[in-house]
Amino acid sequence: MQSYYQAAKDAEHPTEHPMPKYLQSNSYKGAGKLRGAGEMINMFDQPHNIAKQEYLPKDLIGKHYYIPAQNKNKEKLYSQYKALYKYIYQKPFIPTDFSDHFDPFNQ
C-alpha cells in the first residue's frame, strides 16, 4: 500500500512529471507533430531484450517505490529489479528514503 500511495502522490500533478515524449502515444496521425510523441526503442533489437532508455519522467528516475517484504522470493525479485535499474540507467541503485511517508490512515 505504501508504494501505491507514494506513486499516486507523484502522479497527482502530471505536468510536473511529464512522460518522455517517445513513450507517449504515437498511434494517431499527426501525434508526432502535435505533441512530439515518438517511437520507443525496440527492446527485441537490443542486447538481453532490454532497451536502455528512460521509462520515467526525468525527475522521478531514481525514485524507487517498492520495498520488499522479508522473504526470499520478494528479495530475489528486488535484487533483479536493482540489477535491471543499474543496467538501464548506468547508475548505482540507491533506495528511496520514505521517512516522510504518506499515511492515508492518519489523515
DSSP file (Angstrom, degrees, kcal/mol; ACC not computed):
  #  RESIDUE AA STRUCTURE BP1 BP2  ACC     N-H-->O    O-->H-N    N-H-->O    O-->H-N    TCO  KAPPA ALPHA  PHI   PSI    X-CA   Y-CA   Z-CA
    1    1 A M     >        0   0    0      0, 0.0     4,-2.6     0, 0.0     5,-0.2   0.000 360.0 360.0 360.0 -38.7    0.0    0.0    0.0
    2    2 A Q  H  >  +     0   0    0      1,-0.2     4,-2.2     2,-0.2   100,-0.2   0.913 360.0  50.1 -60.3 -42.6    2.8    2.4    0.8
    3    3 A S  H  > S+     0   0    0      1,-0.2     4,-2.4     2,-0.2    -1,-0.2   0.921 110.6  50.0 -61.1 -44.2    4.3    2.0   -2.7
    4    4 A Y  H  > S+     0   0    0      1,-0.2     4,-2.9     2,-0.2     5,-0.2   0.937 111.0  47.9 -60.8 -47.6    1.0    2.7   -4.2
    5    5 A Y  H  X S+     0   0    0     -4,-2.6     4,-2.0     1,-0.2    -1,-0.2   0.867 111.6  50.3 -65.6 -35.9    0.4    5.8   -2.2
    6    6 A Q  H  X S+     0   0    0     -4,-2.2     4,-1.8    -5,-0.2    -1,-0.2   0.936 113.9  44.5 -66.0 -45.1    3.8    7.2   -2.9
    7    7 A A  H  X S+     0   0    0     -4,-2.4     4,-1.6     1,-0.2    -2,-0.2   0.907 112.8  51.5 -65.1 -42.0    3.4    6.7   -6.6
    8    8 A A  H  X S+     0   0    0     -4,-2.9     4,-0.6     1,-0.2    -1,-0.2   0.878 107.3  54.0 -62.8 -37.6   -0.1    8.1   -6.6
    9    9 A K  H >< S+     0   0    0     -4,-2.0     3,-0.8     1,-0.2     4,-0.3   0.904 110.2  46.2 -62.5 -42.2    1.2   11.2   -4.8
   10   10 A D  H >< S+     0   0    0     -4,-1.8     3,-0.5     1,-0.2    -1,-0.2   0.778 110.6  54.2 -71.5 -25.9    3.8   11.7   -7.5
   11   11 A A  H 3< S+     0   0    0     -4,-1.6    -1,-0.2     1,-0.2    -2,-0.2   0.505  82.0  90.4 -86.5  -4.4    1.2   11.2  -10.2
   12   12 A E  T << S+     0   0    0     -3,-0.8    -1,-0.2    -4,-0.6    -2,-0.1   0.821  95.0  36.2 -61.5 -31.4   -1.2   13.9   -8.9
   13   13 A H    X>  +     0   0    0     -3,-0.5     3,-1.7    -4,-0.3     4,-0.7  -0.729  67.4 175.5-125.0  80.4    0.4   16.6  -11.0
   14   14 A P  T 34 S+     0   0    0      0, 0.0     3,-0.4     0, 0.0    -1,-0.1   0.751  77.4  63.7 -62.1 -24.0    1.4   15.0  -14.3
   15   15 A T  T 34 S+     0   0    0      1,-0.2    -2,-0.0     2,-0.1     0, 0.0   0.771 100.3  53.7 -71.4 -22.3    2.6   18.4  -15.8
   16   16 A E  T <4 S+     0   0    0     -3,-1.7    -1,-0.2     1,-0.3    43,-0.1   0.736 119.5  34.0 -78.2 -22.9    5.3   18.4  -13.1
   17   17 A H  S  < S-     0   0    0     -4,-0.7    -1,-0.3    -3,-0.4    -2,-0.1  -0.590  84.0-169.3-130.6  68.9    6.5   15.0  -14.2
   18   18 A P        -     0   0    0      0, 0.0    40,-0.4     0, 0.0    41,-0.1  -0.356  25.1-116.3 -67.6 140.2    6.0   14.7  -18.0
   19   19 A M        -     0   0    0     38,-0.1     5,-0.1     1,-0.1    37,-0.1  -0.427  44.1 -87.3 -68.0 143.9    6.4   11.3  -19.5
   20   20 A P    >>  -     0   0    0      0, 0.0     3,-1.8     0, 0.0     4,-0.6  -0.285  39.0-123.2 -52.8 137.8    9.3   11.0  -22.0
   21   21 A K  G >4 S+     0   0    0      1,-0.3     3,-1.4     2,-0.2    17,-1.3   0.851 107.8  58.5 -55.5 -40.7    8.0   12.0  -25.5
   22   22 A Y  G 34 S+     0   0    0      1,-0.3    -1,-0.3    15,-0.3    18,-0.2   0.647 104.0  53.1 -70.3 -11.8    8.9    8.8  -27.2
   23   23 A L  G <4 S+     0   0    0     -3,-1.8    -1,-0.3    16,-0.1    -2,-0.2   0.540  88.3  99.1 -95.3  -8.7    6.7    6.8  -24.7
   24   24 A Q  S << S-     0   0    0     -3,-1.4    14,-0.5    -4,-0.6    16,-0.1  -0.459  93.5 -79.0 -76.1 152.8    3.7    9.0  -25.4
   25   25 A S        +     0   0    0      1,-0.1    12,-0.1    -2,-0.1    -1,-0.1  -0.228  43.8 174.7 -57.2 131.0    1.1    7.5  -27.8
   26   26 A N        +     0   0    0     -3,-0.1    -1,-0.1     1,-0.1     6,-0.1  -0.084  46.4 115.1-120.5  28.4    2.0    7.9  -31.5
   27   27 A S        +     0   0    0      2,-0.1     2,-0.3     4,-0.1    -1,-0.1   0.549  63.0  61.0 -84.8  -8.5   -1.0    5.9  -32.6
   28   28 A Y  S >  S-     0   0    0     -3,-0.1     3,-1.9     1,-0.0     4,-0.3  -0.898  96.3 -90.0-121.4 153.7   -2.8    8.6  -34.5
   29   29 A K  T 3  S+     0   0    0     -2,-0.3    -2,-0.1     1,-0.3    -1,-0.0  -0.321 111.2  16.9 -60.6 129.1   -1.8   10.6  -37.5
   30   30 A G  T 3> S+     0   0    0     -4,-0.1     4,-3.1    -2,-0.1     5,-0.3   0.425  82.2 123.8  91.3  -0.6    0.0   13.8  -36.5
   31   31 A A  H <>>S+     0   0    0     -3,-1.9     4,-2.6     1,-0.2     6,-1.4   0.891  74.2  53.8 -60.8 -38.5    0.8   12.8  -32.9
   32   32 A G  H  >5S+     0   0    0     -4,-0.3     4,-0.9     4,-0.2    -1,-0.2   0.907 115.3  38.8 -61.8 -42.5    4.5   13.4  -33.6
   33   33 A K  H  45S+     0   0    0      2,-0.2    -2,-0.2     3,-0.1    -1,-0.2   0.895 119.8  45.6 -75.1 -41.3    3.9   16.9  -34.8
   34   34 A L  H  <5S+     0   0    0     -4,-3.1    -2,-0.2     1,-0.2    -3,-0.2   0.921 135.6   6.9 -70.3 -45.0    1.2   17.8  -32.3
   35   35 A R  H  <5S-     0   0    0     -4,-2.6    -3,-0.2    -5,-0.3    -2,-0.2   0.421  95.8-111.3-121.3  -1.6    2.7   16.5  -29.1
   36   36 A G     << +     0   0    0     -4,-0.9    -4,-0.2    -5,-0.6    -3,-0.1   0.700  59.7 165.2  75.2  17.1    6.2   15.5  -30.1
   37   37 A A        +     0   0    0     -6,-1.4     2,-0.3   -12,-0.1   -15,-0.3  -0.237   8.6 166.7 -65.3 158.3    5.2   11.9  -29.5
   38   38 A G        -     0   0    0    -17,-1.3     2,-0.4   -14,-0.5   -12,-0.1  -0.835  34.7 -69.8-155.9-168.5    7.6    9.3  -30.9
   39   39 A E        -     0   0    0     -2,-0.3     2,-0.1   -14,-0.1   -16,-0.1  -0.807  38.3-137.2-100.6 135.2    8.7    5.7  -31.1
   40   40 A M        -     0   0    0     -2,-0.4     2,-0.2   -18,-0.2   -17,-0.0  -0.472  39.7 -83.8 -82.8 163.2   10.5    3.9  -28.2
   41   41 A I        -     0   0    0     -2,-0.1     2,-0.7     1,-0.1    10,-0.1  -0.450  45.4-113.9 -66.7 135.3   13.5    1.7  -28.8
   42   42 A N    >   -     0   0    0      1,-0.2     3,-1.7    -2,-0.2     4,-0.2  -0.621  22.6-156.0 -73.6 112.7   12.5   -1.8  -29.9
   43   43 A M  G >  S+     0   0    0     -2,-0.7     3,-1.4     1,-0.3    -1,-0.2   0.778  88.5  65.3 -62.7 -26.8   13.7   -3.9  -27.0
   44   44 A F  G 3  S+     0   0    0      1,-0.3    -1,-0.3     5,-0.1     5,-0.1   0.656  98.4  54.2 -73.8 -13.3   13.9   -7.0  -29.2
   45   45 A D  G <  S+     0   0    0     -3,-1.7    -1,-0.3     2,-0.1    -2,-0.2   0.393  99.3  83.5 -93.3   1.7   16.7   -5.3  -31.2
   46   46 A Q  S X  S-     0   0    0     -3,-1.4     3,-2.0    -4,-0.2     5,-0.1  -0.686  93.2 -86.8-107.4 155.8   18.7   -4.7  -28.0
   47   47 A P  G >  S+     0   0    0      0, 0.0     3,-1.6     0, 0.0    -1,-0.1  -0.346 115.8   6.2 -57.1 139.4   21.1   -6.9  -26.0
   48   48 A H  G 3  S-     0   0    0      1,-0.3     3,-0.1    -4,-0.1    -4,-0.1   0.570 120.2 -85.8  63.0  10.5   19.3   -9.0  -23.5
   49   49 A N  G <  S+     0   0    0     -3,-2.0     2,-0.5     1,-0.2    -1,-0.3   0.846  98.0 126.2  58.0  36.2   16.0   -7.7  -25.0
   50   50 A I    <   -     0   0    0     -3,-1.6     2,-0.5    -7,-0.1    -1,-0.2  -0.981  54.5-143.3-127.2 119.1   16.2   -4.7  -22.7
   51   51 A A        -     0   0    0     -2,-0.5     2,-1.5   -10,-0.1    -8,-0.1  -0.696  11.3-139.7 -82.9 125.0   16.1   -1.2  -24.2
   52   52 A K        +     0   0    0     -2,-0.5     2,-0.3    37,-0.0    -1,-0.1  -0.673  59.9 115.3 -84.8  88.4   18.4    1.3  -22.4
   53   53 A Q  S    S-     0   0    0     -2,-1.5     2,-0.3   -12,-0.1    -2,-0.0  -0.966  73.7 -86.5-149.1 161.2   16.1    4.3  -22.4
   54   54 A E        +     0   0    0     -2,-0.3     4,-0.1     1,-0.1    -2,-0.0  -0.545  34.4 179.5 -74.7 133.3   14.3    6.3  -19.8
   55   55 A Y        +     0   0    0     -2,-0.3    -1,-0.1     2,-0.1     3,-0.0   0.462  64.7  51.2-109.5  -6.6   10.9    4.9  -18.8
   56   56 A L  S    S-     0   0    0    -37,-0.1     5,-0.1     1,-0.1   -37,-0.0  -0.837 100.1 -80.3-125.0 162.0   10.0    7.6  -16.2
   57   57 A P    >>  -     0   0    0      0, 0.0     3,-2.3     0, 0.0     4,-0.8  -0.355  51.3-110.0 -56.5 145.9    9.9   11.3  -16.2
   58   58 A K  G >4 S+     0   0    0    -40,-0.4     3,-0.9     1,-0.3   -41,-0.1   0.849 116.7  53.0 -50.9 -42.1   13.4   12.7  -15.6
   59   59 A D  G 34 S+     0   0    0      1,-0.2    -1,-0.3   -43,-0.1   -42,-0.0   0.558 109.3  49.8 -76.7  -5.1   12.7   14.0  -12.1
   60   60 A L  G X4 S+     0   0    0     -3,-2.3     3,-2.2     2,-0.1     2,-0.3   0.475  78.7 114.8-107.5  -4.6   11.4   10.6  -11.0
   61   61 A I  T << S+     0   0    0     -3,-0.9     3,-0.1    -4,-0.8    -7,-0.0  -0.504  82.7  25.2 -65.3 128.0   14.3    8.5  -12.3
   62   62 A G  T 3  S+     0   0    0      1,-0.3     2,-0.7    -2,-0.3    -1,-0.3   0.332  91.0 118.4  96.7  -6.5   16.0    7.0   -9.2
   63   63 A K    <   -     0   0    0     -3,-2.2     2,-0.5    33,-0.1    -1,-0.3  -0.854  47.4-165.8 -93.3 119.9   12.9    7.1   -7.1
   64   64 A H        -     0   0    0     -2,-0.7    32,-0.3    30,-0.2    -3,-0.0  -0.924  15.6-177.8-114.1 124.0   12.0    3.6   -6.1
   65   65 A Y        +     0   0    0     -2,-0.5     2,-0.4    30,-0.1    -1,-0.1   0.743  55.9  88.7 -92.2 -26.7    8.6    2.8   -4.7
   66   66 A Y        +     0   0    0    -63,-0.1    -2,-0.0   -64,-0.1     0, 0.0  -0.605  46.0 179.7 -84.9 129.7    8.9   -0.9   -4.0
   67   67 A I        -     0   0    0     -2,-0.4   -64,-0.1    28,-0.1   -65,-0.1  -0.980  28.6-130.4-124.2 115.2   10.2   -2.1   -0.7
   68   68 A P        -     0   0    0      0, 0.0     2,-0.1     0, 0.0     7,-0.1  -0.281  14.0-118.1 -72.1 149.3   10.3   -5.9   -0.5
   69   69 A A        -     0   0    0      1,-0.1     2,-2.1     2,-0.0     6,-0.1  -0.369  43.6 -90.5 -72.0 163.0    8.8   -7.9    2.4
   70   70 A Q  S    S+     0   0    0      4,-0.1     2,-0.3    -2,-0.1    -1,-0.1  -0.492  88.9 105.5 -81.0  73.9   11.3  -10.1    4.3
   71   71 A N  S  > S-     0   0    0     -2,-2.1     4,-2.3     1,-0.1     5,-0.2  -0.983  76.7-114.0-147.3 158.1   11.0  -13.3    2.3
   72   72 A K  H  > S+     0   0    0     -2,-0.3     4,-2.2     1,-0.2     5,-0.2   0.869 110.5  51.4 -61.5 -42.4   13.3  -15.0   -0.2
   73   73 A N  H  > S+     0   0    0      1,-0.2     4,-2.2     2,-0.2    -1,-0.2   0.938 113.8  42.4 -63.5 -47.5   11.0  -14.6   -3.2
   74   74 A K  H  > S+     0   0    0      1,-0.2     4,-2.2     2,-0.2    -1,-0.2   0.864 113.8  52.0 -69.9 -34.7   10.5  -10.9   -2.9
   75   75 A E  H  X S+     0   0    0     -4,-2.3     4,-2.0     2,-0.2    -1,-0.2   0.863 109.0  51.4 -68.1 -34.5   14.1  -10.2   -2.0
   76   76 A K  H  X S+     0   0    0     -4,-2.2     4,-2.1    -5,-0.2    -2,-0.2   0.930 111.0  47.3 -65.8 -45.4   15.1  -12.1   -5.2
   77   77 A L  H  X S+     0   0    0     -4,-2.2     4,-2.4     1,-0.2    -2,-0.2   0.891 111.1  51.8 -61.6 -40.0   12.8  -10.0   -7.3
   78   78 A Y  H  X S+     0   0    0     -4,-2.2     4,-2.4     2,-0.2    -1,-0.2   0.886 107.8  51.9 -65.1 -38.8   14.1   -6.9   -5.6
   79   79 A S  H  X S+     0   0    0     -4,-2.0     4,-2.0     2,-0.2    -1,-0.2   0.900 110.5  48.2 -63.2 -41.6   17.7   -7.9   -6.4
   80   80 A Q  H  X S+     0   0    0     -4,-2.1     4,-2.4     2,-0.2    -2,-0.2   0.894 110.2  52.3 -65.7 -40.1   16.7   -8.5  -10.1
   81   81 A Y  H  X S+     0   0    0     -4,-2.4     4,-2.6     2,-0.2    -2,-0.2   0.918 108.8  49.8 -61.0 -44.7   15.0   -5.1  -10.1
   82   82 A K  H  X S+     0   0    0     -4,-2.4     4,-2.3     1,-0.2    -1,-0.2   0.908 111.3  48.6 -62.5 -41.9   18.1   -3.4   -8.8
   83   83 A A  H  X S+     0   0    0     -4,-2.0     4,-2.2     2,-0.2    -1,-0.2   0.897 111.5  50.3 -64.6 -40.5   20.3   -5.1  -11.4
   84   84 A L  H  X S+     0   0    0     -4,-2.4     4,-2.7     2,-0.2     5,-0.2   0.912 109.3  51.1 -64.3 -43.2   17.9   -4.1  -14.2
   85   85 A Y  H  X S+     0   0    0     -4,-2.6     4,-2.7     1,-0.2     5,-0.4   0.937 110.8  48.3 -58.8 -47.9   17.9   -0.4  -13.0
   86   86 A K  H  X S+     0   0    0     -4,-2.3     4,-1.4     1,-0.2     5,-0.3   0.893 113.3  48.7 -60.5 -39.7   21.7   -0.3  -13.0
   87   87 A Y  H  < S+     0   0    0     -4,-2.2    -2,-0.2     2,-0.2    -1,-0.2   0.935 116.6  40.4 -66.6 -47.3   21.8   -1.9  -16.5
   88   88 A I  H  < S+     0   0    0     -4,-2.7    -2,-0.2     1,-0.2    -3,-0.2   0.939 127.5  29.5 -69.3 -48.2   19.2    0.5  -18.0
   89   89 A Y  H  < S-     0   0    0     -4,-2.7    -1,-0.2    -5,-0.2    -2,-0.2   0.549  92.5-135.9 -95.5  -7.9   20.3    3.8  -16.4
   90   90 A Q     <  +     0   0    0     -4,-1.4    -4,-0.1    -5,-0.4    -3,-0.1   0.884  69.8 103.4  54.4  41.9   24.0    3.0  -15.9
   91   91 A K  S    S-     0   0    0     -6,-0.3    -1,-0.2    -5,-0.3    -2,-0.2  -0.978  79.4 -86.0-147.3 157.3   24.0    4.4  -12.4
   92   92 A P        -     0   0    0      0, 0.0     2,-0.6     0, 0.0   -10,-0.0  -0.281  40.8-115.0 -66.6 149.5   24.0    2.9   -9.0
   93   93 A F        -     0   0    0    -11,-0.0   -11,-0.0   -29,-0.0   -10,-0.0  -0.746  33.8-177.9 -83.4 123.1   20.8    1.9   -7.3
   94   94 A I        -     0   0    0     -2,-0.6   -30,-0.2   -32,-0.2     0, 0.0  -0.977  27.4-123.5-123.2 115.9   20.1    4.0   -4.2
   95   95 A P        -     0   0    0      0, 0.0     2,-0.3     0, 0.0   -30,-0.1  -0.245  29.6-111.0 -58.0 144.3   16.9    3.1   -2.3
   96   96 A T        -     0   0    0    -32,-0.3     2,-0.8     1,-0.1   -33,-0.1  -0.581  23.0-128.7 -78.0 136.9   14.5    5.9   -1.8
   97   97 A D        -     0   0    0     -2,-0.3     3,-0.3     1,-0.1    -1,-0.1  -0.784  25.5-179.6 -87.2 113.3   14.1    7.2    1.7
   98   98 A F    >   +     0   0    0     -2,-0.8     3,-1.3     1,-0.2    -1,-0.1  -0.169  37.7 128.4-103.8  39.0   10.4    7.3    2.5
   99   99 A S  T 3  S+     0   0    0      1,-0.3    -1,-0.2     2,-0.0    -2,-0.0   0.768  75.2  54.4 -65.6 -22.3   10.8    8.7    6.0
  100  100 A D  T 3  S+     0   0    0     -3,-0.3    -1,-0.3     2,-0.0    -2,-0.1  -0.145  90.3 169.3 -97.5  38.4    8.2   11.3    5.0
  101  101 A H    <   -     0   0    0     -3,-1.3     2,-0.6     1,-0.1    -2,-0.0  -0.025  39.2-113.0 -58.5 153.6    5.8    8.5    4.0
  102  102 A F        -     0   0    0   -100,-0.2    -1,-0.1     2,-0.0   -97,-0.1  -0.769  28.0-166.5 -86.9 121.0    2.2    9.2    3.2
  103  103 A D    >   -     0   0    0     -2,-0.6     3,-1.4     1,-0.1  -101,-0.0  -0.868   8.2-174.9-113.6  98.7   -0.1    7.6    5.8
  104  104 A P  G >  S+     0   0    0      0, 0.0     3,-0.6     0, 0.0    -1,-0.1   0.684  81.7  61.0 -67.8 -15.6   -3.7    7.5    4.5
  105  105 A F  G 3  S+     0   0    0      1,-0.2    -2,-0.0     2,-0.1     0, 0.0   0.607 105.0  46.1 -88.2 -10.9   -5.0    6.1    7.8
  106  106 A N  G <         0   0    0     -3,-1.4    -1,-0.2     1,-0.1    -3,-0.1  -0.160 360.0 360.0-121.8  39.7   -3.8    9.1    9.8
  107  107 A Q    <         0   0    0     -3,-0.6    -1,-0.1    -5,-0.1    -2,-0.1   0.413 360.0 360.0 -96.8 360.0   -5.0   12.0    7.6
